Amino acid sequence: MTDSDMAATAVPAIQDAYPDAFAHCYGCGRLNPQGHQLKSRLLGDEVIAEFTAPQQYTGGFPGKAYGGLVASLLDCHGTASAAGFAARADGIEVAAGRPLSRFVTATLKVDFKSPTPLGTPLVIRGKLKSLEGRKAWIEMTLSAGETVCATGEMLAIRLPD
Amino acid sequence: MTDSDMAATAVPAIQDAYPDAFAHCYGCGRLNPQGHQLKSRLLGDEVIAEFTAPQQYTGGFPGKAYGGLVASLLDCHGTASAAGFAARADGIEVAAGRPLSRFVTATLKVDFKSPTPLGTPLVIRGKLKSLEGRKAWIEMTLSAGETVCATGEMLAIRLPD
């Protein structure tokens, strides 16, 4: 799915439903001009984001992302996924300006499968493994084309509204 | 331990032994002017780094780091720790310009224990859990003062020299 395909779906990004006071996250805050501004959207039974990494986020190997970027994308995408799936479970539609329950990461595990390229569209997919009380378990992949570069598993905790 | 204490030890940073071609990592490359330039030093039976996070790396909560930064610091510190412990096991002294074996992350697990403050010195400590063949298991903590903000566990893989 390309950026234009994503835009064409006209599905609001989960992060765009975060209140202004909490929208400065370096990874996904729309109000942090220096950050990644990741946008995660609930599409079918997945939450999907697309991101192309600028060259400055190189790792030790030229042309490949540093591991921290991969972990960052999975972390922000995971908590957004949890918020999106919880909203759906509560019968709340994701829309800009409509407050959603927020989740924070308790545990994030990243398995690095293959070097993550810079300057290439990456697709991050999140699936809900379970949602019980305040706990959401999210499984993720981060891919470049057909190659799965990393997988992630997150336990996210719902904050009191 | 303060920055001046660390400098006073005059222990070379493990990342300063990385060859120029591999010293552009956003997390710890000395040649990436936009990056974090983390410096990890082998001191006793630990590898220790200190880092103070600039305000731009805020998370969703004002004054606290985004989760991706925490994961980034643990990722770079973990692979540096593996390189440092492996060098010691091989009887090689860490010194700028002396090539060390490099490690890459296979798996990183981060447990977020308490919000990580911005603008406050953070201390990251790595301990060797085991070193067998090409595999190094590293355990880490990231603390602000007496508070452990996060713990990390890494499996790092040694690259062929």
Interface residues (C-beta under 8 A of the other chain):
Chain A: Y18 A21 F22 A23 H24 C25 Y26 G27 G29 N32 Q34 G35 Q56 Y57 T58 G59 G60 F61 P62 Y66 G67 G68 L69 A71 S72 L73 D75 C76 T79 R102 V104 T105 A106 T107 L108 K109 V110 D111 F112
Chain B: Y18 A21 F22 A23 H24 C25 Y26 G27 G29 N32 Q34 G35 Q56 Y57 T58 G59 G60 F61 P62 Y66 G67 G68 L69 A71 S72 L73 D75 C76 T79 R102 V104 T105 A106 T107 L108 K109 V110 D111 F112
